[in-house]
Amino acid sequence: MFLEIGNLDGLIFLILAIMLGPAILLAVIGFAVRKKSKKATKVLYILATVYVIVSFGICGSMMVM
């Protein structure tokens, strides 16, 4: 039995938000903390980069299926 699926634009937007949202938030926090602590800024930028790489790997593979 097949179910009819309608418009999935909202699902694509949700997956993109999960992929990029936290990374953008970490980068903005890193930019705000830049004056106080350069070491914390580097850590936040590295976390944002790693999150993007991992999320594109996992969520990107889900979008291809």
Summary of the structure (lengths in Angstrom):
residues: 65
radius of gyration: 16.3
end to end distance: 20.1
largest distance: 59.5
contacts: 144
relative contact order: 0.15
helix: 80%
strand: 0%
